[in-house]
Amino acid sequence: MQVIKPVGREAAARKYDILSALMAHGLAGDQNLQRLVLRLISLITTRYNWQRNDLTMGQREIARLWCVDERTVKREMARLRSLGWINVKRQGARGRVSVLALDLERILLDTRAAWPNIGTDYVARMTGQSDAEPAANVVPFRRNDAEPADGIWGAMRTLLQDEDPALFDAWLAPLTDAGHEQGILHLAAPSRFHATYVRTHLLGRLTIAARRSGAGLQGIRLIP
């Protein structure tokens, strides 16, 4: 999936596109999701530095902005971290608040199903395709022809395939379950290069898929 980065000459339009994706996702969900998305948007529009990908705001200030108590702030921020939408960029110390960052790729992946609610022009812009152009052909690596995996990896595969089929076919489908022990899932790749690429570029996606599958894993290890 093309990652929309809010930089350069079209930065302002890209910021609106990202906020629109969040808005559409929230409106398509229940009231709890709507409230969470609205609270995140309030942080983005008041305190987020798009250029540095910095969000610096203490719990007391967030509670005042959201009109809630600090316990609610802790719960909601933990939920945003669990979704993978925000992460700690620099841990606070000696009275300084933590610096957070947004994972824009993760946000766009999770909101993608709601993009058509905005319009076909929006979908075309976000995917880098014009309405008149067919989808670009993707030539993946040779897929693993084994039966779909069961258990932890099987559940993760379903989530990963649903969020980005082309990337899944190219890089994640060839991975096979090599067992797990002490909370670590071992995934075997068809080559050392393949394992290195997935470890470098896609480990975050694997980690979030493991978290959302409810497997209770503590880590993932790629082996050639």
Secondary structure as GFF3:
##gff-version 3
##sequence-region A 1 224
A	DSSP	alpha_helix	11	27	.	.	.	ID=ss1
A	DSSP	alpha_helix	31	47	.	.	.	ID=ss2
A	DSSP	beta_strand	48	49	.	.	.	ID=ss3
A	DSSP	beta_strand	54	56	.	.	.	ID=ss4
A	DSSP	alpha_helix	59	66	.	.	.	ID=ss5
A	DSSP	alpha_helix	70	83	.	.	.	ID=ss6
A	DSSP	beta_strand	86	90	.	.	.	ID=ss7
A	DSSP	beta_strand	99	102	.	.	.	ID=ss8
A	DSSP	alpha_helix	104	111	.	.	.	ID=ss9
A	DSSP	three_ten_helix	112	117	.	.	.	ID=ss10
A	DSSP	alpha_helix	120	127	.	.	.	ID=ss11
A	DSSP	alpha_helix	151	163	.	.	.	ID=ss12
A	DSSP	alpha_helix	165	167	.	.	.	ID=ss13
A	DSSP	pi_helix	168	172	.	.	.	ID=ss14
A	DSSP	beta_strand	176	181	.	.	.	ID=ss15
A	DSSP	beta_strand	184	188	.	.	.	ID=ss16
A	DSSP	alpha_helix	192	201	.	.	.	ID=ss17
A	DSSP	alpha_helix	203	212	.	.	.	ID=ss18
A	DSSP	beta_strand	219	223	.	.	.	ID=ss19
###
